[in-house]
Amino acid sequence: MKVVKLITIALFSVVVVACSVSENSAGGRDNNNLDPVLKKSVKPLTCSNKWFTKIENQWMTGDGQGHGPDLGSSEWRSVIEFKLGIRGDPSVPPRNSELWCAYINKINKIDKINTTR
């Protein structure tokens, strides 16, 4: 019986560790290979609901009937990367960062979006 408990605990531990892998390690992205100018020029509040809406209006991620990823979610950001042709590019900052939004602005040439909340 003790062996079964030990095996169960070991398997549970493996599952917990495997599920806790961050997006950075899973995607192979880190901030080391980012544009140095971009790192220094990120303005706070780039990733606001207003900004997400502006990007969504340019790059529709849903089907027009309310079906699609939640605005600003990791899935939504992945779709935006796909539509811009940059998904999987190692120079793209991590999706869960302000740098990601600034990078999208830079490549999308919409740096003048009003990002106040």
PyMOL commands that set and color helices and strands:
alter all, ss='L'
color gray80, all
select helices_A, chain A and resi 2-19+23-27+31-33+36-41+49-58+74-84+98-108
alter helices_A, ss='H'
color red, helices_A
deselect
rebuild
show_as cartoon
